[in-house]
């Protein structure tokens, strides 16, 4: 998922948690902070099952001489007597007498608790300085705090108990509606750039940057570029239009028609392309099916915008679309032309697999490609490109195996014998003589690209 969407969800659920805390008469700021630092969803669930707190309000004269005000302070700030040490407690502070505890509670109520603890008595109201003898005696009585609870029920109209007006069931309903609203809003946020993606098709100002050129040299992990040089390059490429053939590492769906595709991060300057995070917009159900069917190691062509942002040395491309403008709607048109980028990408991928896992790795790559090709609908976009890609893999494997057998004087692998390669092409060919009309050009390019790729990864 996009980092911006994650942040939006996190903050949104934290705000929802704060709202539920307000309903339950609990600290809004405390619960907002807990949600941000820990987990909004966990905090929300815990809070929903916590009981609501009673909150007391006082509307009369705020004087210690006022019995109702003493009751209010006792209940609101939870003044309790500690029987074992014959002292009084208020908000984790211990006092020698009830009057001291009440004085502290009064300072909290007025917002000067810190000053009260640092000085003798900052409360200077005249009516509080001369507490009547009866009041003082009553406050010193060890039972006075307990008695205040009974007095509350009889009571002075100036002390009001404010309970949560919403039941636990309604709180749960509000939370569910809030979650649904946040998810809906995040989805709308995620689809907000679909119009920009559609406009890509008409743009012609394609930049000269390549996926394996200067950008790979700068951002691959063993690059000699400095951070400031990379920052300057990011500013330079911001907003540039690119058309690249890219390799799949991971695919995630972040909205109904938006997919986040990660390509492998570059490790070897001579071999790897620059790593990418691509937000690609599907323009049809067929494209969605194609994107969801992509597997690690497969390649496809995109047209997109470099945002000038990077994450872990991988560049961000957003928005992007699948780019096969020469494909006809039936994918069987004779207008399909040889895609040099597609062929070169296939050859590079096959050579990497061969270098890593030998001829067995090459056979697995070719076999997997034909299997994936057979599952694509004949009317799907890029059907022809996938077949061309598989043929390029197959012919590259044939070239490597034959050259190796001549140099090392061992038999050709059965899988890459000429007859076996031709049989696979004929079995999967749905374009009659279209492929064979161009096979000579494909072979020539594959032979050249194979030699270059082998030299690059020596």
C-alpha positions as CSV (number, residue, x, y, z in Angstrom):
1,X,0.0,0.0,0.0
2,X,1.1,3.6,-0.7
3,X,2.8,5.2,2.3
4,X,0.5,8.2,1.9
5,X,-2.6,5.9,2.3
6,X,-1.0,4.2,5.3
7,X,-0.5,7.6,7.0
8,X,-4.1,8.7,6.1
9,X,-5.5,5.5,7.6
10,X,-3.3,5.8,10.7
11,X,-4.3,9.4,11.5
12,X,-7.9,8.8,10.5
13,X,-8.3,5.9,12.9
14,X,-6.5,7.8,15.7
15,X,-9.0,10.7,15.3
16,X,-11.9,8.2,15.4
17,X,-10.4,6.8,18.6
18,X,-10.2,10.3,20.1
19,X,-13.9,10.9,19.2
20,X,-14.9,7.7,21.0
21,X,-12.7,8.8,24.0
22,X,-14.6,12.1,24.1
23,X,-18.0,10.2,24.1
24,X,-16.8,8.1,27.0
25,X,-15.6,11.2,29.0
26,X,-11.9,10.1,28.7
27,X,-8.9,12.1,27.7
28,X,-9.0,13.0,24.0
29,X,-5.3,13.9,23.8
30,X,-4.1,10.9,25.7
31,X,-6.0,8.4,23.5
32,X,-4.9,10.2,20.4
33,X,-1.3,10.0,21.4
34,X,-1.7,6.3,22.4
35,X,-3.3,5.6,19.0
36,X,-0.5,7.3,17.0
37,X,2.3,5.7,19.0
38,X,0.9,2.2,19.3
39,X,-1.9,1.1,17.0
40,X,-5.1,3.0,16.2
41,X,-7.2,-0.2,15.6
42,X,-6.0,-1.9,18.9
43,X,-6.6,1.3,20.8
44,X,-10.1,1.7,19.3
45,X,-11.1,-1.9,20.2
46,X,-9.8,-1.5,23.8
47,X,-11.6,1.8,24.2
48,X,-14.9,0.5,22.9
49,X,-14.9,-2.2,25.6
50,X,-13.8,0.2,28.4
51,X,-16.6,1.6,30.6
52,X,-17.6,5.3,30.3
53,X,-16.4,7.6,33.1
54,X,-18.7,9.8,35.1
55,X,-17.7,13.4,34.7
56,X,-18.7,16.0,37.3
57,X,-19.5,19.7,36.7
58,X,-19.9,22.5,39.2
59,X,-21.9,25.6,38.5
60,X,-21.8,27.3,41.9
61,X,-19.3,29.4,43.7
62,X,-15.8,27.7,43.6
63,X,-14.9,28.3,47.3
64,X,-13.6,25.8,49.8
65,X,-16.1,27.2,52.2
66,X,-18.8,25.9,49.9
67,X,-19.9,22.4,50.9
68,X,-21.1,21.6,47.4
69,X,-17.7,22.6,46.0
70,X,-15.9,20.3,48.4
71,X,-18.1,17.5,47.3
72,X,-17.4,18.3,43.7
73,X,-13.6,18.4,44.2
74,X,-13.8,15.1,46.1
75,X,-15.6,13.2,43.4
76,X,-14.1,14.9,40.3
77,X,-10.5,14.5,41.4
78,X,-11.0,11.2,43.4
79,X,-9.8,12.3,46.8
80,X,-9.4,9.2,49.0
81,X,-8.2,8.5,52.5
82,X,-5.4,6.0,52.9
83,X,-6.3,4.3,56.1
84,X,-3.0,2.6,56.8
85,X,-1.0,5.8,57.0
86,X,-3.9,8.1,57.9
87,X,-3.3,10.4,54.9
88,X,-5.2,11.6,51.9
89,X,-4.5,10.9,48.2
90,X,-5.4,13.0,45.2
91,X,-4.1,12.2,41.7
92,X,-1.2,10.1,43.0
93,X,-0.1,12.9,45.4
94,X,-0.3,12.2,49.2
95,X,-1.3,14.9,51.7
96,X,-1.3,15.1,55.5
97,X,-4.9,16.4,55.7
98,X,-8.1,16.5,53.8
99,X,-7.9,20.3,53.5
100,X,-4.5,20.0,51.8
101,X,-5.9,17.4,49.4
102,X,-8.9,19.7,48.7
103,X,-6.6,22.7,48.2
104,X,-4.6,20.7,45.6
105,X,-7.7,19.5,43.8
106,X,-8.9,23.2,43.7
107,X,-5.5,24.2,42.1
108,X,-6.0,21.4,39.5
109,X,-9.5,22.7,38.9
110,X,-8.1,26.2,38.3
111,X,-5.2,25.0,36.2
112,X,-2.4,25.9,38.6
113,X,-1.5,22.5,40.0
114,X,2.2,22.9,39.2
115,X,2.4,26.2,41.0
116,X,0.6,24.8,44.0
117,X,3.1,22.0,44.4
118,X,6.0,24.4,44.0
119,X,4.8,27.0,46.4
120,X,3.0,27.1,49.8
121,X,-0.4,28.2,48.5
122,X,-0.8,30.2,45.3
123,X,-4.6,30.3,45.7
124,X,-5.3,33.8,46.9
125,X,-9.0,34.1,46.7
126,X,-10.2,35.9,49.9
127,X,-13.1,33.5,50.5
128,X,-10.6,30.6,50.5
129,X,-8.1,32.2,52.9
130,X,-10.4,32.3,55.8
131,X,-11.9,28.8,56.1
132,X,-14.4,28.6,58.9
133,X,-13.6,26.6,61.9
134,X,-16.4,24.2,61.3
135,X,-15.3,23.5,57.8
136,X,-11.7,23.0,58.9
137,X,-12.7,20.6,61.7
138,X,-15.0,18.7,59.3
139,X,-12.2,18.4,56.7
140,X,-9.8,17.1,59.3
141,X,-12.3,14.4,60.3
142,X,-11.2,11.2,58.8
143,X,-14.7,10.3,57.8
144,X,-15.4,13.5,55.9
145,X,-14.2,12.2,52.6
146,X,-16.5,9.1,52.8
147,X,-19.4,11.4,53.9
148,X,-19.1,13.5,50.8
149,X,-20.2,10.6,48.7
150,X,-23.5,10.4,50.6
151,X,-23.9,14.2,50.5
152,X,-23.7,14.1,46.7
153,X,-26.8,12.1,46.3
154,X,-28.8,14.6,48.5
155,X,-27.8,17.4,47.1
156,X,-26.7,20.6,46.0
157,X,-28.1,21.5,42.7
158,X,-24.8,23.0,41.7
159,X,-23.1,19.6,41.5
160,X,-24.0,17.9,38.2
161,X,-23.0,14.3,37.3
162,X,-22.4,14.2,33.5
163,X,-22.6,10.6,32.3
164,X,-22.0,9.4,28.8
165,X,-25.2,9.8,26.9
166,X,-24.5,7.1,24.4
167,X,-24.7,3.3,25.1
168,X,-22.0,0.9,24.4
169,X,-24.0,-0.5,21.5
170,X,-24.2,3.0,19.9
171,X,-20.5,3.6,20.4
172,X,-19.8,0.3,18.5
173,X,-22.1,1.4,15.7
174,X,-20.4,4.8,15.5
175,X,-17.0,3.1,15.4
176,X,-18.0,0.8,12.6
177,X,-19.4,3.7,10.6
178,X,-16.3,5.6,11.2
179,X,-14.1,2.7,10.0
180,X,-16.2,2.3,6.9
181,X,-16.0,6.1,6.2
182,X,-12.2,6.1,6.6
183,X,-11.8,3.1,4.3
184,X,-14.0,4.7,1.7
185,X,-12.2,8.0,1.9
186,X,-8.8,6.3,1.6
187,X,-10.0,4.5,-1.5
188,X,-11.2,7.7,-3.0
189,X,-7.8,9.2,-2.2
190,X,-6.1,6.3,-3.9
191,X,-8.1,6.7,-7.1
192,X,-7.8,10.4,-7.3
193,X,-5.2,10.4,-10.1
194,X,-6.9,8.1,-12.6
195,X,-7.5,11.0,-15.0
196,X,-3.8,11.8,-15.1
197,X,-3.1,8.1,-16.0
198,X,-5.6,8.2,-18.9
199,X,-3.9,11.3,-20.2
200,X,-0.5,9.5,-20.5
201,X,-1.5,7.8,-23.8
202,X,-1.5,11.1,-25.7
203,X,1.8,12.4,-24.4
204,X,4.7,12.4,-26.8
205,X,7.6,14.0,-24.8
206,X,9.4,10.7,-23.9
207,X,12.7,11.4,-22.1
208,X,16.0,9.7,-23.0
209,X,16.4,8.1,-19.6
210,X,16.7,4.3,-19.7
211,X,16.0,1.7,-17.0
212,X,19.6,0.4,-17.2
213,X,21.5,3.6,-17.9
214,X,22.6,6.5,-15.7
215,X,19.8,6.0,-13.2
216,X,20.9,2.4,-12.5
217,X,24.5,3.6,-12.1
218,X,23.4,6.2,-9.6
219,X,20.8,4.3,-7.5
220,X,21.9,0.7,-7.5
221,X,23.3,-0.3,-4.1
222,X,27.0,-0.5,-5.0
223,X,26.9,2.9,-6.7
224,X,29.7,5.4,-6.4
225,X,27.3,8.3,-6.5
226,X,27.0,10.4,-3.4
227,X,23.7,11.3,-1.7
228,X,23.8,14.9,-2.9
229,X,24.4,13.7,-6.5
230,X,21.4,11.4,-6.3
231,X,19.3,14.2,-4.8
232,X,20.3,16.4,-7.7
233,X,19.4,13.7,-10.2
234,X,16.0,13.2,-8.6
235,X,15.2,16.8,-9.1
236,X,16.4,16.5,-12.7
237,X,14.1,13.6,-13.6
238,X,11.0,14.8,-11.7
239,X,8.1,14.8,-14.1
240,X,9.9,13.0,-16.9
241,X,7.9,10.7,-19.2
242,X,9.4,7.2,-19.7
243,X,8.6,4.1,-21.7
244,X,10.4,1.1,-20.2
245,X,10.3,-2.7,-20.2
246,X,10.4,-3.6,-16.5
247,X,10.8,-6.8,-14.5
248,X,8.4,-7.9,-11.8
249,X,9.4,-8.6,-8.3
250,X,6.1,-8.0,-6.4
251,X,2.5,-6.9,-7.2
252,X,0.0,-5.4,-4.8
253,X,-3.5,-4.1,-5.4
254,X,-4.0,-0.8,-3.7
255,X,-7.4,0.1,-5.2
256,X,-10.0,-1.3,-7.7
257,X,-7.9,-0.3,-10.7
258,X,-4.5,0.6,-9.3
259,X,-1.6,-1.8,-8.7
260,X,1.7,-1.1,-6.9
261,X,4.4,-3.1,-8.7
262,X,7.9,-3.4,-7.3
263,X,10.8,-4.3,-9.5
264,X,14.1,-5.9,-8.3
265,X,16.5,-3.5,-6.6
266,X,19.8,-3.2,-8.5
267,X,22.8,-4.8,-7.0
268,X,25.2,-5.1,-9.9
269,X,25.9,-2.0,-12.0
270,X,26.8,-4.0,-15.1
271,X,23.7,-6.3,-14.9
272,X,20.7,-4.9,-13.0
273,X,18.2,-2.3,-13.9
274,X,17.3,0.5,-11.5
275,X,14.7,-0.6,-8.8
276,X,11.2,0.9,-9.2
277,X,8.0,1.3,-7.3
278,X,5.3,1.7,-10.0
279,X,1.7,2.8,-9.5
280,X,0.1,1.4,-12.6
281,X,-3.5,2.1,-13.6
282,X,-5.5,-0.7,-15.3
283,X,-7.7,0.6,-18.1
284,X,-9.8,-2.5,-18.5
285,X,-10.8,-5.9,-16.9
286,X,-8.4,-7.6,-19.3
287,X,-5.5,-5.4,-18.1
288,X,-6.4,-6.1,-14.5
289,X,-6.3,-9.8,-15.2
290,X,-3.0,-9.5,-16.9
291,X,-1.5,-7.5,-14.0
292,X,-2.8,-9.8,-11.4
293,X,-1.3,-12.8,-13.3
294,X,2.2,-11.4,-13.4
295,X,4.8,-13.4,-11.6
296,X,8.2,-12.6,-10.2
297,X,10.7,-12.4,-13.1
298,X,8.3,-11.6,-15.8
299,X,8.6,-8.4,-17.8
300,X,6.1,-6.0,-19.4
301,X,6.2,-2.5,-20.8
302,X,5.0,0.7,-19.1
303,X,4.5,4.3,-19.9
304,X,4.7,6.5,-16.8
305,X,6.0,9.6,-15.0
306,X,9.0,9.7,-12.8
307,X,7.9,11.6,-9.6
308,X,11.4,12.5,-8.5
309,X,11.0,10.5,-5.3
310,X,12.9,7.4,-4.2
311,X,12.5,4.7,-1.4
312,X,15.4,2.5,-0.5
313,X,17.2,3.4,-3.7
314,X,14.1,2.5,-5.8
315,X,12.6,5.2,-8.0
316,X,8.8,6.0,-7.9
317,X,6.9,5.9,-11.2
318,X,3.4,7.4,-10.8
319,X,1.0,7.2,-12.6
320,X,1.8,4.6,-15.2
321,X,-0.1,2.5,-17.7
322,X,0.5,-0.7,-19.7
323,X,1.9,0.5,-23.0
324,X,1.4,-1.7,-26.1
325,X,-0.1,0.8,-28.6
326,X,0.6,-1.3,-31.6
327,X,-1.5,-4.2,-30.3
328,X,-4.8,-4.7,-32.3
329,X,-8.0,-5.5,-30.4
330,X,-7.8,-9.1,-31.6
331,X,-4.1,-9.4,-30.9
332,X,-3.9,-11.3,-34.2
333,X,-3.2,-8.4,-36.5
334,X,-0.4,-8.4,-39.0
335,X,0.4,-4.9,-37.9
336,X,2.3,-6.2,-34.9
337,X,5.9,-5.3,-35.2
338,X,9.1,-6.7,-33.7
339,X,9.5,-5.1,-30.3
340,X,13.3,-4.7,-29.8
341,X,13.0,-3.8,-26.1
342,X,10.9,-6.8,-25.4
343,X,13.4,-9.1,-27.1
344,X,16.4,-7.5,-25.4
345,X,14.7,-7.8,-22.0
346,X,13.9,-11.5,-22.6
347,X,17.5,-12.2,-23.6
348,X,18.9,-10.4,-20.5
349,X,16.5,-12.3,-18.2
350,X,17.4,-15.7,-19.8
351,X,21.2,-15.0,-19.6
352,X,20.8,-14.1,-15.9
353,X,19.0,-17.3,-15.2
354,X,21.6,-19.3,-17.1
355,X,24.5,-17.7,-15.2
356,X,22.7,-18.3,-11.9
357,X,21.3,-21.9,-12.3
358,X,22.9,-23.2,-15.5
359,X,21.0,-24.8,-18.4
360,X,18.4,-26.2,-16.0
361,X,17.6,-22.7,-14.9
362,X,17.2,-21.6,-18.6
363,X,14.9,-24.5,-19.4
364,X,12.7,-23.7,-16.4
365,X,12.4,-20.0,-17.5
366,X,11.4,-20.9,-21.0
367,X,8.9,-23.6,-19.9
368,X,7.3,-21.2,-17.3
369,X,6.9,-18.5,-20.0
370,X,5.0,-20.8,-22.4
371,X,2.8,-22.0,-19.5
372,X,1.9,-18.4,-18.6
373,X,1.4,-17.5,-22.2
374,X,-1.1,-20.3,-22.7
375,X,-3.3,-19.0,-19.9
376,X,-3.7,-15.5,-21.5
377,X,-6.9,-14.9,-23.5
378,X,-6.4,-14.6,-27.2
379,X,-8.1,-11.2,-27.1
380,X,-6.1,-9.9,-24.2
381,X,-3.7,-7.0,-24.6
382,X,-0.1,-7.9,-25.2
383,X,-0.8,-11.5,-26.0
384,X,1.5,-11.3,-29.1
385,X,4.2,-9.5,-27.0
386,X,4.1,-12.4,-24.5
387,X,4.6,-14.9,-27.3
388,X,7.4,-12.9,-28.8
389,X,9.0,-12.8,-25.3
390,X,8.8,-16.6,-25.0
391,X,10.3,-17.1,-28.4
392,X,13.1,-14.8,-27.5
393,X,13.8,-16.7,-24.4
394,X,13.7,-20.0,-26.3
395,X,16.1,-18.8,-29.1
396,X,18.4,-17.2,-26.5
397,X,18.6,-20.5,-24.7
398,X,19.2,-22.3,-28.0
399,X,22.1,-19.9,-28.9
400,X,23.8,-20.2,-25.5
401,X,23.5,-24.0,-25.3
402,X,24.8,-24.5,-28.8
403,X,27.7,-22.1,-28.3
404,X,28.6,-23.7,-25.0
405,X,28.5,-27.2,-26.5
406,X,30.9,-26.2,-29.3
407,X,33.3,-24.6,-26.9
408,X,33.2,-27.3,-24.2
409,X,32.6,-30.2,-26.7
410,X,29.6,-31.8,-25.0
411,X,26.2,-32.7,-26.5
412,X,23.4,-30.1,-26.9
413,X,20.7,-30.3,-24.2
414,X,17.7,-32.0,-25.6
415,X,15.4,-29.2,-24.5
416,X,17.3,-26.7,-26.7
417,X,17.8,-28.9,-29.8
418,X,16.6,-27.0,-32.9
419,X,13.7,-29.4,-33.5
420,X,12.5,-29.0,-29.9
421,X,12.6,-25.2,-30.1
422,X,10.7,-25.2,-33.5
423,X,8.1,-27.6,-32.1
424,X,7.4,-25.3,-29.1
425,X,7.0,-22.3,-31.4
426,X,4.7,-24.1,-33.7
427,X,2.6,-25.5,-30.9
428,X,2.0,-22.1,-29.4
429,X,1.9,-20.0,-32.6
430,X,-1.6,-18.4,-33.2
431,X,-0.4,-16.0,-35.9
432,X,0.0,-18.4,-38.9
433,X,3.1,-17.4,-40.9
434,X,3.4,-14.0,-39.1
435,X,6.2,-15.2,-36.8
436,X,8.2,-16.9,-39.5
437,X,8.0,-13.8,-41.7
438,X,10.0,-12.1,-39.0
439,X,12.0,-14.9,-37.5
440,X,15.2,-14.0,-39.3
441,X,15.2,-10.5,-37.8
442,X,14.4,-11.9,-34.4
443,X,17.3,-14.4,-34.6
444,X,19.7,-11.8,-35.6
445,X,18.9,-9.5,-32.8
446,X,18.8,-12.4,-30.3
447,X,22.3,-13.5,-31.3
448,X,23.6,-10.0,-30.9
449,X,21.8,-9.4,-27.6
450,X,22.9,-12.7,-26.2
451,X,26.6,-12.0,-26.8
452,X,26.3,-8.6,-25.3
453,X,24.4,-9.9,-22.2
454,X,27.0,-12.6,-21.7
455,X,29.8,-10.2,-21.8
456,X,28.1,-7.7,-19.4
457,X,27.8,-10.3,-16.6
458,X,31.2,-11.9,-16.9
